[in-house]
Amino acid sequence: MARGVSNGTGTNGIYKFRATEEQRCRAHLGSLDEFWRLHRKSLEDPNAFWGEAAAPFYWKTPVREKNILNYNTDVRKGKIFFEWLKGSSTNICYNALDRNVQNGHGEQIAYYW
């Protein structure tokens, strides 16, 4: 069994994965409270949430504030739709790989399978 993994003793045999101290230090989110804060922001102010999520990435065609998130979930108001970052364009290969190599991370493992 993998290190840091219980054998499913929780309710319904749910497996619990306990992060090591190193994993916690390197985690994108520092705590469950941080997760819930971001979740709440995503619901209360989705344009700000998605705008901040998009900000660190390279954009060939920049993100325009009015196009961060547009949607309709009410059939009485028309067709159901969701649009994120409409009109923006990026290069996913550059964002995922090339810029990390350029920033000196080319020898680091990027993804475990």
C-alpha positions, 0 to 999 in steps of 0.5 A, a space after each residue: 500500500 502507498 505511503 500515507 494511505 489508510 486502508 479504507 477504514 472510514 465510512 463506506 470504505 472511503 480511502 483517506 490520503 494523508 499528505 506528508 509535510 513536504 507535500 503540504 509545504 508544496 501544495 497549491 492550497 495551504 488548508 481546507 479553509 483556503 479551499 472553502 474560501 476559494 470555493 465561496 469566491 467562485 460562487 459569489 464573484 465568479 468573474 474575479 475568481 476566473 480572472 485571477 485564475 487566468 492571470 498567471 498564464 500567457 495569453 496570445 489574445 488577452 483576456 477581456 474583463 467583460 468576457 471572463 465568464 458569461 452564462 445563462 442557466 435559466 431556460 425562461 431567459 433563453 438557451 442554456 450556455 457557459 462561456 469562459 474567456 471568450 475571444 481570448 487565445 493562448 498556447 497551452 504547450 507554452 503555458 504547460 511546458 515551454 515557459 517552465 523550461 525557459 524559467 529553469 525547470 526543464 530538468 524537474 519532473 512535470 507530471 507523474 503517471 
